[in-house]
Amino acid sequence: MTDKGKVYLVGAGVGDIAYLTIRGKELLTSAEVLIYDALVDAQLLNLTPPDCLKLDVGKRGGKASTPQDKINQLLVSYCLQGKQVVRLKSGDPLIFGRAIEEISALQAADCNFELVPGISSVLAAPLLANIPLTDRELSSCFAVCSGHQPELLNWKALAAIDTLVILMGTRTLPEIVTRLLQFGKEDNEPVAIIRNCSQIGQEIFWGTLTDIVKKTEGISLSPAVIIIGKVVAYSDRIKQKISLPLADKRILVTRAAEQSSKFTTLLQQQGATAIEMPALVITPPSSWIDLDREIENIASFDWLILTSANGVNYFLERLKTLGKDIRALAGVKIAVVGKKTAATLEKYSLKPDFIPPNFVADSLVEAFPETLPGKKILFPRVETGGREILVKELTSGGANLVEVAAYQSRCPDKMDSSVWQRLQQQQIDVITFASSKTVSNFVQLVEQELATDNNIQDILNQVALASIGPQTSKTCYELLKRVDIEATEYTLEGLTDAIVQYFGN
């Protein structure tokens, strides 16, 4: 009999991936099935494993949506199949969602489930607009309500409350204003409407009960949070000083689909909004035969060369699969290219014997600590598309080089729709490339989206292109005709510094 699975009802947070809880991220990275709402950040979907089944059941006003009974059925069905199911709901799962119906269905089927809180826009939207919901003088309390069906609310009671937070109320805004004025709210009561809270397109509309409807007439406001109360006026008094060098900059990070990005964290620490775009799909090689053979003969090698974090992971995991551990490498020296590769190696309790000073493969041969003639070197590498200069230089230097495929790197089938939309709407300030392959794959993905009469240069004419080093820059010049930013130290930290300097000029 199949073991029961478990359903996790997870709050996706206010919108931006930065506000996801640590527990939420842990569950997404191990989900077998993801059933998600319309308003969750598209970047959250990239946290799931490559083989995770993703089902969009989002509900948006005025558009076709998945019936709630069908959602309940999906949760129960996959749970009873023994799957780990993440039900990703925008905001917090128990605030203005239909989680109770889903929980009832799970309980009726005797399914295991767990509730995981998320940051609700009820709290985050006013904070991100510098609006306090409470104040010793102006607001001793606040109320939260849905504006979806205003006729069901007690407007006399609501009008007496200092501060109101209204969700799903943009379509009924005129009626909300009318009822509050009818029951005693002052006509100059401040109002703020925060649209797309925490997202790149966040926008705030300011007004009073007298003029807010006219000020937003003809504007599509959803999704938005409406704040009504005297505390709205505090926003101008508590403006946050922006001191981080990349504040308000929107930076696209091209990366491998299944890898979390240290680079994203570095950029966020400088104030940037980092948008991750999978530009590489990393998979096992087409065959393990060659790598397995050399691992069995690993003691015959003098050196092991690893030039990427993927090479480290695939080689050492294969070593483990074949029943060996790091003791098999006791007599083999290890050379790595780059700090990231070295850091990945150290996760396996191994330290490299040699790192070239310039962190690039080209300098590995030039600075190699031993004479090459007669040295037997194992080079586990990407199966296709890797640079050949290292192979040629080691071989011409007299080394007995054995290169084997340890992993494969290919282009994703399609560009993330949210990234394409941001590119079209010129909502990206910088595109970063940490390898030549991310450049070529990015170009391929963009060209798939372009109409036949459009040019890639038209999409990128207001975007700065940032490269991690000379070889990546060379590919940028070949395919995109320019490079605006190039790191002087060929690391992610160096690329971050170069972007900071670019905007500091």
DAJOGI-V773444 format. One record per pair of residues at least 24 apart in sequence whose C-alpha atoms are under 8 Angstrom apart, sorted by the first residue. I is the first residue (numbers start at 1). J is the second residue. D is the distance in Angstrom with one decimal. If there is no record, write none. Layout:
i->I j->J d->D
i->I j->J d->D
This chain:
i->2 j->80 d->7.7
i->2 j->81 d->6.5
i->2 j->82 d->6.1
i->3 j->80 d->7.7
i->3 j->81 d->7.5
i->3 j->82 d->5.2
i->4 j->79 d->6.2
i->4 j->80 d->5.3
i->4 j->81 d->6.6
i->4 j->82 d->4.4
i->4 j->83 d->7.4
i->4 j->111 d->7.2
i->4 j->112 d->7.5
i->5 j->78 d->7.6
i->5 j->79 d->4.6
i->5 j->80 d->6.1
i->5 j->81 d->6.7
i->5 j->82 d->3.7
i->5 j->83 d->4.6
i->5 j->84 d->5.4
i->5 j->85 d->7.5
i->5 j->111 d->7.6
i->5 j->112 d->6.9
i->6 j->79 d->5.5
i->6 j->82 d->7.3
i->6 j->83 d->6.6
i->6 j->84 d->5.2
i->6 j->85 d->6.1
i->6 j->111 d->6.7
i->6 j->112 d->4.8
i->6 j->113 d->5.4
i->6 j->114 d->7.8
i->7 j->75 d->7.0
i->7 j->79 d->6.3
i->7 j->84 d->6.2
i->7 j->85 d->4.6
i->7 j->86 d->5.8
i->7 j->87 d->6.9
i->7 j->111 d->7.6
i->7 j->112 d->6.3
i->7 j->113 d->4.5
i->7 j->114 d->6.4
i->8 j->84 d->7.9
i->8 j->85 d->6.1
i->8 j->86 d->4.8
i->8 j->87 d->5.9
i->8 j->113 d->5.6
i->8 j->114 d->4.8
i->8 j->115 d->6.0
i->8 j->116 d->7.0
i->9 j->86 d->6.2
i->9 j->87 d->4.8
i->9 j->88 d->6.2
i->9 j->89 d->7.2
i->9 j->93 d->6.5
i->9 j->99 d->7.9
i->9 j->113 d->7.4
i->9 j->114 d->6.2
i->9 j->115 d->5.0
i->9 j->116 d->6.0
i->10 j->86 d->6.7
i->10 j->87 d->6.0
i->10 j->88 d->5.0
i->10 j->89 d->6.1
i->10 j->92 d->7.5
i->10 j->93 d->6.3
i->10 j->115 d->6.3
i->10 j->116 d->4.6
i->10 j->117 d->6.3
i->10 j->118 d->6.9
i->11 j->88 d->6.1
i->11 j->89 d->5.2
i->11 j->90 d->5.8
i->11 j->91 d->5.3
i->11 j->92 d->4.4
i->11 j->93 d->5.0
i->11 j->116 d->6.1
i->11 j->117 d->5.1
i->11 j->118 d->3.9
i->11 j->119 d->7.1
i->12 j->40 d->6.2
i->12 j->41 d->7.9
i->12 j->88 d->5.9
i->12 j->89 d->5.7
i->12 j->90 d->4.9
i->12 j->91 d->5.5
i->12 j->92 d->7.0
i->12 j->118 d->5.7
i->12 j->119 d->7.6
i->13 j->40 d->7.9
i->13 j->90 d->5.9
i->13 j->91 d->4.2
i->13 j->92 d->6.3
i->13 j->118 d->4.6
i->13 j->119 d->4.4
i->13 j->120 d->5.9
i->13 j->121 d->7.6
i->14 j->90 d->6.9
i->14 j->91 d->5.0
i->14 j->118 d->7.6
i->14 j->119 d->5.6
i->14 j->120 d->5.4
i->14 j->121 d->5.0
i->14 j->124 d->6.6
i->14 j->125 d->7.8
i->14 j->197 d->6.9
i->14 j->198 d->6.9
i->15 j->39 d->7.2
i->15 j->40 d->6.0
i->15 j->41 d->5.4
i->15 j->90 d->7.3
i->15 j->91 d->7.4
i->15 j->196 d->7.8
i->15 j->197 d->6.7
i->15 j->198 d->6.0
i->15 j->199 d->6.3
i->16 j->41 d->5.9
i->16 j->198 d->5.6
i->16 j->199 d->5.6
i->17 j->41 d->6.2
i->17 j->43 d->6.6
i->17 j->44 d->6.2
i->19 j->119 d->7.1
i->20 j->118 d->7.0
i->20 j->119 d->7.6
i->21 j->118 d->6.7
i->23 j->116 d->7.4
i->24 j->116 d->7.0
i->27 j->86 d->7.1
i->28 j->86 d->6.9
i->30 j->84 d->7.9
i->31 j->84 d->5.6
i->31 j->85 d->6.0
i->31 j->86 d->6.1
i->32 j->83 d->6.1
i->32 j->84 d->5.3
i->32 j->85 d->6.1
i->32 j->86 d->7.9
i->33 j->78 d->7.6
i->33 j->83 d->6.9
i->33 j->84 d->6.4
i->33 j->85 d->4.8
i->33 j->86 d->6.3
i->34 j->85 d->5.9
i->34 j->86 d->4.9
i->34 j->87 d->6.1
i->34 j->88 d->7.1
i->35 j->85 d->7.5
i->35 j->86 d->6.2
i->35 j->87 d->4.9
i->35 j->88 d->6.1
i->36 j->86 d->8.0
i->36 j->87 d->5.8
i->36 j->88 d->4.6
i->36 j->89 d->6.1
i->37 j->88 d->6.4
i->37 j->89 d->5.5
i->37 j->90 d->6.4
i->38 j->90 d->7.9
i->39 j->90 d->5.8
i->40 j->88 d->7.7
i->40 j->89 d->7.1
i->40 j->90 d->5.4
i->42 j->418 d->6.6
i->43 j->275 d->7.5
i->43 j->276 d->6.8
i->46 j->257 d->6.8
i->46 j->258 d->7.4
i->46 j->278 d->7.8
i->47 j->258 d->7.2
i->47 j->260 d->7.7
i->48 j->258 d->7.8
i->49 j->258 d->6.7
i->50 j->257 d->7.9
i->50 j->258 d->6.9
i->71 j->102 d->7.7
i->72 j->101 d->7.6
i->72 j->102 d->5.3
i->72 j->105 d->6.1
i->72 j->106 d->7.6
i->73 j->105 d->7.8
i->75 j->102 d->7.8
i->75 j->106 d->7.4
i->76 j->105 d->7.2
i->76 j->106 d->5.9
i->76 j->109 d->6.8
i->76 j->111 d->6.9
i->79 j->111 d->6.6
i->79 j->112 d->7.8
i->80 j->111 d->7.1
i->90 j->118 d->8.0
i->90 j->120 d->7.9
i->91 j->118 d->5.5
i->91 j->119 d->5.5
i->91 j->120 d->4.2
i->91 j->121 d->6.2
i->92 j->117 d->5.5
i->92 j->118 d->4.3
i->92 j->119 d->5.8
i->92 j->120 d->5.2
i->93 j->117 d->6.6
i->93 j->118 d->7.0
i->95 j->120 d->7.6
i->96 j->146 d->7.5
i->121 j->197 d->7.1
i->121 j->225 d->7.2
i->122 j->165 d->6.6
i->122 j->167 d->7.6
i->122 j->225 d->7.2
i->124 j->197 d->7.8
i->125 j->194 d->6.5
i->125 j->197 d->5.6
i->125 j->198 d->7.4
i->125 j->225 d->6.8
i->126 j->194 d->7.7
i->126 j->227 d->7.2
i->128 j->197 d->7.6
i->128 j->198 d->7.2
i->129 j->194 d->7.4
i->129 j->204 d->7.6
i->129 j->235 d->6.7
i->130 j->234 d->7.4
i->130 j->235 d->4.8
i->130 j->236 d->7.8
i->130 j->238 d->6.2
i->130 j->239 d->6.5
i->130 j->240 d->7.8
i->131 j->231 d->6.4
i->131 j->232 d->5.5
i->131 j->233 d->7.7
i->131 j->234 d->6.1
i->131 j->235 d->5.1
i->132 j->231 d->6.2
i->132 j->232 d->7.5
i->132 j->234 d->7.3
i->133 j->163 d->6.7
i->133 j->231 d->6.7
i->134 j->163 d->7.8
i->134 j->231 d->7.4
i->135 j->231 d->7.3
i->138 j->162 d->7.1
i->138 j->230 d->6.4
i->138 j->231 d->6.4
i->139 j->163 d->6.3
i->139 j->230 d->7.7
i->139 j->231 d->6.9
i->147 j->172 d->6.6
i->147 j->173 d->7.9
i->147 j->176 d->7.4
i->148 j->172 d->7.0
i->150 j->175 d->7.4
i->150 j->176 d->6.8
i->155 j->179 d->6.5
i->155 j->180 d->6.5
i->155 j->183 d->6.8
i->156 j->180 d->7.8
i->156 j->183 d->5.4
i->159 j->183 d->6.1
i->159 j->184 d->6.4
i->159 j->185 d->5.8
i->160 j->184 d->7.7
i->160 j->185 d->7.6
i->162 j->229 d->6.0
i->162 j->230 d->7.5
i->163 j->227 d->7.2
i->163 j->228 d->5.7
i->163 j->229 d->4.6
i->163 j->230 d->7.4
i->163 j->231 d->7.4
i->164 j->226 d->7.9
i->164 j->227 d->5.8
i->164 j->228 d->5.1
i->164 j->229 d->6.5
i->165 j->225 d->6.9
i->165 j->226 d->5.7
i->165 j->227 d->4.8
i->165 j->228 d->6.7
i->166 j->225 d->6.0
i->166 j->226 d->5.0
i->166 j->227 d->6.5
i->167 j->224 d->6.9
i->167 j->225 d->5.2
i->167 j->226 d->6.5
i->168 j->222 d->7.7
i->168 j->223 d->7.3
i->168 j->224 d->7.1
i->168 j->225 d->7.3
i->169 j->224 d->7.9
i->169 j->225 d->7.7
i->169 j->226 d->7.3
i->170 j->221 d->6.2
i->170 j->222 d->6.4
i->170 j->223 d->8.0
i->170 j->224 d->7.0
i->170 j->226 d->7.8
i->173 j->213 d->6.9
i->174 j->213 d->6.2
i->177 j->209 d->5.9
i->181 j->209 d->7.7
i->189 j->228 d->7.0
i->189 j->229 d->5.9
i->189 j->230 d->6.2
i->190 j->228 d->6.0
i->190 j->229 d->5.6
i->190 j->230 d->5.7
i->190 j->231 d->7.9
i->190 j->232 d->5.8
i->190 j->233 d->6.6
i->191 j->226 d->7.2
i->191 j->227 d->5.7
i->191 j->228 d->4.6
i->191 j->229 d->6.5
i->191 j->232 d->6.4
i->192 j->226 d->5.9
i->192 j->227 d->5.2
i->192 j->228 d->6.6
i->192 j->232 d->6.6
i->193 j->224 d->6.4
i->193 j->225 d->5.7
i->193 j->226 d->4.5
i->193 j->227 d->6.3
i->194 j->224 d->5.3
i->194 j->225 d->5.2
i->194 j->226 d->6.5
i->195 j->221 d->6.1
i->195 j->222 d->6.5
i->195 j->223 d->5.8
i->195 j->224 d->4.1
i->195 j->225 d->6.6
i->196 j->222 d->7.7
i->196 j->223 d->5.9
i->196 j->224 d->6.1
i->197 j->224 d->7.1
i->197 j->225 d->7.9
i->200 j->250 d->7.7
i->200 j->273 d->7.7
i->200 j->427 d->7.6
i->244 j->270 d->5.4
i->244 j->271 d->5.2
i->245 j->270 d->5.9
i->245 j->271 d->6.6
i->245 j->500 d->6.2
i->245 j->503 d->7.5
i->245 j->504 d->7.2
i->246 j->270 d->5.4
i->246 j->271 d->4.8
i->246 j->272 d->4.8
i->246 j->500 d->6.5
i->246 j->503 d->7.5
i->247 j->271 d->4.3
i->247 j->272 d->5.2
i->247 j->273 d->7.7
i->248 j->272 d->6.2
i->248 j->273 d->7.0
i->249 j->273 d->6.1
i->249 j->428 d->7.9
i->249 j->429 d->6.1
i->249 j->430 d->7.9
i->250 j->274 d->6.0
i->250 j->275 d->7.2
i->250 j->427 d->7.0
i->250 j->428 d->5.2
i->250 j->429 d->5.2
i->250 j->430 d->6.6
i->251 j->275 d->6.1
i->251 j->428 d->6.1
i->251 j->429 d->5.8
i->251 j->430 d->4.7
i->251 j->431 d->5.9
i->251 j->432 d->7.3
i->252 j->276 d->5.9
i->252 j->277 d->6.7
i->252 j->428 d->6.7
i->252 j->429 d->7.9
i->252 j->430 d->6.1
i->252 j->431 d->4.7
i->252 j->432 d->6.1
i->253 j->277 d->5.9
i->253 j->431 d->6.4
i->253 j->432 d->5.3
i->253 j->433 d->7.2
i->254 j->278 d->5.9
i->254 j->279 d->5.5
i->254 j->431 d->7.5
i->254 j->432 d->6.3
i->254 j->433 d->6.0
i->254 j->434 d->7.6
i->254 j->438 d->6.3
i->254 j->442 d->7.8
i->255 j->279 d->5.4
i->255 j->280 d->6.1
i->255 j->434 d->7.8
i->255 j->438 d->7.0
i->256 j->280 d->4.3
i->256 j->281 d->5.7
i->256 j->282 d->6.7
i->257 j->281 d->5.5
i->257 j->282 d->7.4
i->258 j->282 d->7.5
i->263 j->492 d->6.0
i->263 j->493 d->7.7
i->263 j->496 d->7.8
i->266 j->493 d->7.2
i->266 j->496 d->6.8
i->267 j->496 d->6.4
i->270 j->500 d->7.9
i->275 j->419 d->7.8
i->277 j->415 d->7.8
i->277 j->416 d->6.9
i->277 j->419 d->7.0
i->278 j->412 d->7.2
i->278 j->415 d->7.8
i->278 j->416 d->7.7
i->279 j->411 d->6.2
i->279 j->412 d->6.2
i->279 j->438 d->5.6
i->279 j->441 d->6.0
i->279 j->442 d->6.1
i->280 j->409 d->6.3
i->280 j->410 d->5.7
i->280 j->411 d->5.2
i->280 j->412 d->6.1
i->280 j->437 d->7.8
i->280 j->438 d->6.6
i->280 j->441 d->7.2
i->281 j->409 d->5.6
i->281 j->410 d->5.2
i->281 j->411 d->6.0
i->281 j->412 d->5.8
i->282 j->310 d->7.9
i->282 j->407 d->7.0
i->282 j->408 d->5.7
i->282 j->409 d->4.7
i->282 j->410 d->6.7
i->283 j->407 d->5.8
i->283 j->408 d->5.1
i->283 j->409 d->6.4
i->284 j->314 d->7.6
i->284 j->406 d->6.9
i->284 j->407 d->4.5
i->284 j->408 d->5.7
i->285 j->382 d->8.0
i->285 j->383 d->6.3
i->285 j->405 d->6.1
i->285 j->406 d->5.9
i->285 j->407 d->4.4
i->285 j->408 d->5.0
i->286 j->408 d->7.6
i->288 j->405 d->7.8
i->288 j->406 d->7.6
i->290 j->404 d->6.1
i->290 j->405 d->7.3
i->291 j->380 d->7.4
i->291 j->404 d->5.7
i->291 j->405 d->6.6
i->291 j->406 d->6.5
i->292 j->318 d->7.8
i->292 j->322 d->7.7
i->294 j->378 d->7.9
i->295 j->319 d->6.8
i->298 j->328 d->7.2
i->298 j->329 d->7.2
i->298 j->332 d->7.8
i->299 j->328 d->7.2
i->299 j->329 d->7.1
i->299 j->331 d->6.6
i->299 j->332 d->7.0
i->300 j->376 d->7.6
i->301 j->332 d->6.3
i->301 j->375 d->7.8
i->301 j->376 d->5.1
i->301 j->377 d->5.8
i->301 j->378 d->6.6
i->302 j->331 d->7.4
i->302 j->332 d->5.2
i->302 j->333 d->6.2
i->302 j->375 d->6.1
i->302 j->376 d->5.3
i->302 j->377 d->6.0
i->303 j->332 d->5.4
i->303 j->333 d->4.7
i->303 j->334 d->5.6
i->303 j->335 d->7.2
i->303 j->375 d->7.6
i->303 j->376 d->6.6
i->303 j->377 d->4.7
i->303 j->378 d->6.3
i->304 j->332 d->6.6
i->304 j->333 d->6.1
i->304 j->334 d->4.8
i->304 j->335 d->6.2
i->304 j->377 d->5.8
i->304 j->378 d->4.9
i->304 j->379 d->6.1
i->305 j->334 d->5.9
i->305 j->335 d->4.8
i->305 j->336 d->5.8
i->305 j->377 d->7.1
i->305 j->378 d->6.3
i->305 j->379 d->5.1
i->305 j->380 d->7.2
i->306 j->334 d->7.6
i->306 j->335 d->6.3
i->306 j->336 d->4.8
i->306 j->337 d->6.7
i->306 j->341 d->7.4
i->306 j->379 d->6.6
i->306 j->380 d->6.7
i->306 j->381 d->7.4
i->307 j->336 d->5.4
i->307 j->337 d->4.8
i->307 j->338 d->7.4
i->307 j->341 d->6.7
i->307 j->361 d->7.1
i->307 j->381 d->7.6
i->308 j->336 d->7.7
i->308 j->337 d->6.9
i->308 j->338 d->7.7
i->308 j->340 d->7.6
i->308 j->341 d->5.2
i->309 j->340 d->6.6
i->309 j->341 d->4.6
i->309 j->342 d->8.0
i->309 j->344 d->5.8
i->309 j->345 d->7.7
i->310 j->407 d->7.4
i->311 j->380 d->6.3
i->311 j->381 d->5.9
i->311 j->382 d->7.3
i->311 j->406 d->6.4
i->311 j->407 d->7.0
i->312 j->341 d->7.1
i->312 j->344 d->6.9
i->312 j->345 d->6.2
i->313 j->344 d->7.6
i->313 j->345 d->8.0
i->314 j->406 d->6.0
i->314 j->407 d->6.5
i->315 j->380 d->6.9
i->315 j->406 d->6.1
i->326 j->350 d->7.9
i->337 j->361 d->6.0
i->337 j->364 d->7.5
i->338 j->490 d->8.0
i->338 j->491 d->7.0
i->339 j->491 d->7.1
i->340 j->491 d->7.8
i->358 j->489 d->7.4
i->358 j->490 d->7.2
i->359 j->489 d->7.9
i->359 j->490 d->6.2
i->359 j->491 d->7.4
i->360 j->490 d->7.2
i->361 j->390 d->6.4
i->362 j->389 d->7.2
i->362 j->390 d->6.4
i->364 j->390 d->8.0
i->365 j->390 d->7.5
i->365 j->393 d->6.8
i->365 j->394 d->6.5
i->372 j->397 d->5.9
i->372 j->398 d->5.5
i->372 j->399 d->4.9
i->373 j->397 d->6.5
i->373 j->398 d->4.1
i->373 j->399 d->5.0
i->373 j->400 d->7.6
i->374 j->398 d->6.5
i->374 j->399 d->5.6
i->374 j->400 d->6.3
i->375 j->399 d->5.1
i->375 j->400 d->5.8
i->376 j->400 d->4.7
i->376 j->401 d->6.0
i->376 j->402 d->7.6
i->377 j->401 d->4.9
i->377 j->402 d->6.1
i->378 j->402 d->5.0
i->378 j->403 d->6.1
i->378 j->404 d->7.8
i->379 j->403 d->4.6
i->379 j->404 d->6.4
i->380 j->404 d->5.0
i->380 j->405 d->5.7
i->380 j->406 d->5.3
i->381 j->405 d->5.2
i->381 j->406 d->5.4
i->381 j->407 d->6.7
i->382 j->406 d->6.0
i->382 j->407 d->5.1
i->382 j->408 d->5.3
i->382 j->409 d->6.6
i->383 j->407 d->6.0
i->383 j->408 d->5.1
i->383 j->409 d->7.5
i->384 j->408 d->6.9
i->384 j->409 d->7.5
i->385 j->437 d->7.8
i->411 j->441 d->5.5
i->412 j->441 d->7.9
i->412 j->445 d->7.9
i->413 j->445 d->7.9
i->414 j->445 d->6.2
i->414 j->448 d->7.8
i->415 j->445 d->5.6
i->415 j->446 d->7.3
i->415 j->449 d->7.9
i->420 j->446 d->7.9
i->420 j->449 d->7.9
i->423 j->459 d->6.6
i->423 j->460 d->7.7
i->424 j->459 d->6.4
i->426 j->459 d->7.7
i->426 j->462 d->7.3
i->426 j->463 d->7.9
i->428 j->463 d->6.5
i->429 j->462 d->7.3
i->429 j->463 d->5.1
i->429 j->464 d->6.2
i->430 j->463 d->5.4
i->430 j->464 d->4.6
i->430 j->465 d->5.8
i->430 j->466 d->6.8
i->431 j->463 d->7.0
i->431 j->464 d->6.3
i->431 j->465 d->5.1
i->431 j->466 d->6.0
i->432 j->465 d->6.2
i->432 j->466 d->4.7
i->432 j->467 d->6.0
i->432 j->468 d->7.9
i->433 j->465 d->7.9
i->433 j->466 d->6.2
i->433 j->467 d->5.1
i->433 j->468 d->6.4
i->433 j->472 d->7.2
i->434 j->467 d->6.2
i->434 j->468 d->5.1
i->434 j->469 d->7.8
i->434 j->472 d->7.0
i->434 j->492 d->7.7
i->435 j->467 d->7.9
i->435 j->468 d->7.2
i->435 j->471 d->7.8
i->435 j->472 d->5.3
i->436 j->471 d->6.8
i->436 j->472 d->4.5
i->436 j->473 d->7.7
i->436 j->475 d->5.7
i->436 j->476 d->7.6
i->439 j->472 d->7.5
i->439 j->475 d->6.8
i->439 j->476 d->6.4
i->439 j->479 d->7.9
i->440 j->475 d->7.5
i->440 j->479 d->7.3
i->443 j->479 d->7.4
i->443 j->480 d->8.0
i->466 j->495 d->7.6
i->466 j->499 d->7.4
i->467 j->495 d->7.2
i->468 j->492 d->7.1
i->468 j->494 d->7.6
i->468 j->495 d->5.5
